[in-house]
């Protein structure tokens, strides 16, 4: 499997994991920035506080939260609001720490990426079973 395909597969399973792990028992989730309440797989993305181009935080649960498509795509991710919410939930300085971490260089081997993918995939499959 080529690296690009590995990353795409990891992204897919991580996105599902982020949305499902934040969903309630009915599979409903709130947008992290505006609060809209929707089904985990209906117009909800895995929105990044720091851009996906920064591998050190690309698959970091603190950096990625469920966001409605309006906030994530139309409104550019609502980064300022995202950062404020991070600090409100996890404590003052969380957003700054994620920003700092995002600027660190991280290199993952294909094996490490596949291991992360397999872990998220297993967790997603279990969460989907739990929703049934």
Buried (B, 14 or more C-beta within 10 A) or exposed (E): EEEEEBBEBBBBBBBBBBBBBBBEEEBBBBBBBEEBEBEBEEEBBBBBBBEBEBBBBBBBEBBBBBBBBBBBEEBEBBBEBBBEBBBEEEEEEBBEBBBEBBEEEEEBEEEEBBEBBEBBBEBBEEBEEEEE
